[in-house]
Amino acid sequence: MKTTFETLYDNYHQDLYQYVFYMVRNQEEAEDILQDVYVKVLKSYQSFRGESSEKTWLFSIARHTTLDFFRKQKRLRDRMSNLFSNDTEEQLIKDEAALPEEIVVLDDQMKRIYKALNKCSNDQKQVIILRYIQSFSIQETADIMSCSISKVKTNQHRAINKLRKILRK
């Protein structure tokens, strides 16, 4: 008989890993963050009230843990400021971080979209990952990000426009 944790792990591990990896773009860091996520899940599962789905709850924990990681490393501030510097494009092109196995087999267009996503703001990037890669609804995305539905829609709209502009070049 499987424990609750084993069931959660079996059902959501791959999606959680993919989400965290898209955020940090580093396999070892993604694995470390996921380990922290699972520790938090084990500690707090008894307090899970069921106001959202387990998947939404897990992704919310993963999002907050990832943002905590960025804060600890002071990388979030650097990433945000780099979005507006002149050499951002060169830095993104030079980034040779390993991609998830499923990205390697994607065609060139999907690789271009993935690279263009890194030019979006952190919130825009999260919305695109949650909505289009992880297939969350707008409401679930808002719950995970602890924001309003209108903010999700605005970030989604801006991200799509930015991606279109980047990909047209």
Backbone torsions as a table, in degrees:
resi	resn	phi	psi	omega
1	MET	NA	129.9	-177.6
2	LYS	-79.5	144.7	173.6
3	THR	-78.3	165.6	178.0
4	THR	-59.4	-41.7	-179.8
5	PHE	-62.3	-44.6	179.8
6	GLU	-61.1	-38.9	178.2
7	THR	-65.0	-45.5	177.4
8	LEU	-60.4	-44.7	-179.6
9	TYR	-60.8	-50.0	-178.4
10	ASP	-61.3	-39.6	-175.6
11	ASN	-77.7	-32.4	-168.5
12	TYR	-125.7	-5.0	-174.6
13	HIS	-57.2	-48.8	-176.1
14	GLN	-61.7	-43.6	178.8
15	ASP	-64.9	-41.7	178.4
16	LEU	-64.2	-44.8	179.1
17	TYR	-59.8	-47.0	-178.5
18	GLN	-60.8	-44.1	179.4
19	TYR	-60.7	-50.0	-178.7
20	VAL	-64.9	-41.1	179.7
21	PHE	-61.0	-44.2	178.6
22	TYR	-59.6	-30.4	-179.5
23	MET	-77.6	-44.3	-173.6
24	VAL	-99.8	-20.7	177.9
25	ARG	56.7	35.0	178.2
26	ASN	-148.2	124.6	-174.4
27	GLN	-62.6	-47.6	-177.9
28	GLU	-64.5	-42.5	178.8
29	GLU	-65.2	-40.1	178.3
30	ALA	-61.9	-42.4	178.9
31	GLU	-65.7	-40.5	177.5
32	ASP	-63.6	-43.4	179.5
33	ILE	-63.9	-42.3	178.9
34	LEU	-62.5	-36.6	176.5
35	GLN	-60.9	-43.7	176.6
36	ASP	-62.8	-39.0	178.3
37	VAL	-60.2	-47.3	-178.0
38	TYR	-65.5	-35.3	175.6
39	VAL	-62.6	-44.6	178.7
40	LYS	-64.4	-38.4	178.7
41	VAL	-63.3	-45.6	179.6
42	LEU	-61.8	-39.4	-178.2
43	LYS	-73.2	-29.9	-171.1
44	SER	-113.3	2.5	-176.1
45	TYR	-60.5	-35.9	-179.4
46	GLN	-63.4	-25.1	179.8
47	SER	-92.2	0.0	177.7
48	PHE	-65.4	119.8	-173.2
49	ARG	-92.1	-8.4	179.0
50	GLY	76.7	18.8	178.8
51	GLU	-73.6	-15.8	174.6
52	SER	-136.2	176.2	177.5
53	SER	-71.9	160.3	176.8
54	GLU	-59.6	-38.6	-178.8
55	LYS	-63.0	-44.9	178.6
56	THR	-62.4	-42.5	179.1
57	TRP	-61.6	-45.5	179.4
58	LEU	-62.8	-43.8	179.8
59	PHE	-67.2	-32.0	176.0
60	SER	-64.5	-44.2	177.3
61	ILE	-62.9	-43.0	179.8
62	ALA	-63.1	-40.5	179.3
63	ARG	-62.7	-49.0	-178.3
64	HIS	-65.3	-38.1	178.7
65	THR	-66.3	-40.3	177.6
66	THR	-64.8	-43.5	178.3
67	LEU	-64.9	-36.5	175.1
68	ASP	-61.6	-41.0	177.7
69	PHE	-59.3	-47.2	178.7
70	PHE	-59.9	-41.7	-179.6
71	ARG	-63.4	-45.2	-179.5
72	LYS	-61.1	-36.8	-177.2
73	GLN	-90.5	-2.7	-176.9
74	LYS	57.3	24.7	-177.4
75	ARG	-85.0	-28.6	-179.4
76	LEU	-60.9	-45.6	179.5
77	ARG	-62.2	-41.3	179.6
78	ASP	-65.3	-42.9	179.8
79	ARG	-63.2	-42.7	-179.5
80	MET	-65.2	-43.1	-179.9
81	SER	-70.1	-33.1	178.5
82	ASN	-66.3	-25.3	179.0
83	LEU	-61.9	-24.9	-175.8
84	PHE	-107.8	3.7	178.8
85	SER	-86.8	161.9	-177.3
86	ASN	-73.5	-25.5	-176.2
87	ASP	-98.5	16.1	-179.9
88	THR	-59.1	-44.9	-177.4
89	GLU	-60.7	-42.2	179.0
90	GLU	-64.0	-40.5	-179.9
91	GLN	-64.5	-40.5	-179.4
92	LEU	-68.4	-37.1	179.0
93	ILE	-67.4	-37.4	-178.6
94	LYS	-74.5	-16.4	-177.5
95	ASP	-68.2	112.2	-177.9
96	GLU	-108.9	27.9	180.0
97	ALA	-58.6	142.8	-179.9
98	ALA	-63.2	143.7	178.7
99	LEU	-99.3	155.9	175.9
100	PRO	-59.6	153.7	-176.0
101	GLU	-54.5	-38.1	-177.1
102	GLU	-70.0	-24.8	179.1
103	ILE	-72.8	-32.8	-177.6
104	VAL	-59.4	-34.9	-176.9
105	VAL	-87.1	-5.0	179.8
106	LEU	-71.5	155.0	179.1
107	ASP	-72.2	173.5	-175.8
108	ASP	-59.0	-37.8	-179.2
109	GLN	-61.9	-42.8	179.7
110	MET	-67.5	-35.9	176.6
111	LYS	-64.5	-39.9	177.4
112	ARG	-64.0	-40.9	178.7
113	ILE	-63.7	-43.8	179.7
114	TYR	-60.2	-44.1	178.5
115	LYS	-68.0	-38.4	178.9
116	ALA	-65.1	-31.7	179.3
117	LEU	-58.6	-30.6	179.6
118	ASN	-70.8	-11.5	177.3
119	LYS	-90.6	-4.3	177.1
120	CYS	-84.0	161.0	176.0
121	SER	-65.8	165.2	-179.0
122	ASN	-58.8	-45.8	179.4
123	ASP	-64.7	-41.9	178.7
124	GLN	-62.6	-43.2	179.9
125	LYS	-61.2	-45.1	180.0
126	GLN	-62.6	-42.7	-179.8
127	VAL	-61.7	-45.7	-179.9
128	ILE	-62.8	-43.5	179.6
129	ILE	-62.6	-48.5	-177.6
130	LEU	-67.0	-42.1	-175.5
131	ARG	-77.1	-47.4	-169.7
132	TYR	-103.2	-24.9	178.2
133	ILE	-94.6	-43.0	-179.7
134	GLN	-94.4	-7.1	175.3
135	SER	62.0	37.2	174.2
136	PHE	-80.9	150.6	174.7
137	SER	-72.9	169.9	177.5
138	ILE	-62.0	-42.3	-179.9
139	GLN	-63.4	-45.1	179.1
140	GLU	-63.5	-40.0	178.3
141	THR	-62.7	-43.1	177.3
142	ALA	-61.8	-40.9	178.1
143	ASP	-63.4	-45.1	-179.0
144	ILE	-63.3	-41.4	-176.4
145	MET	-87.1	-2.2	-178.9
146	SER	54.4	50.4	179.2
147	CYS	-142.9	178.3	-178.2
148	SER	-80.2	160.5	176.5
149	ILE	-62.1	-39.1	-179.2
150	SER	-64.3	-35.0	177.7
151	LYS	-66.9	-39.8	177.2
152	VAL	-61.5	-46.3	-179.4
153	LYS	-62.5	-41.3	179.5
154	THR	-64.3	-47.6	178.9
155	ASN	-62.6	-39.5	178.8
156	GLN	-63.3	-47.1	-179.9
157	HIS	-60.4	-47.2	-179.5
158	ARG	-64.8	-40.2	-179.9
159	ALA	-65.1	-44.2	-179.9
160	ILE	-62.8	-44.0	178.1
161	ASN	-61.9	-42.9	-179.9
162	LYS	-64.6	-43.8	178.7
163	LEU	-61.7	-42.8	178.0
164	ARG	-59.4	-44.7	-179.0
165	LYS	-62.8	-45.3	-179.2
166	ILE	-64.1	-43.2	-174.4
167	LEU	-74.4	-20.1	176.7
168	ARG	-73.1	-23.5	-177.1
169	LYS	-71.1	NA	NA
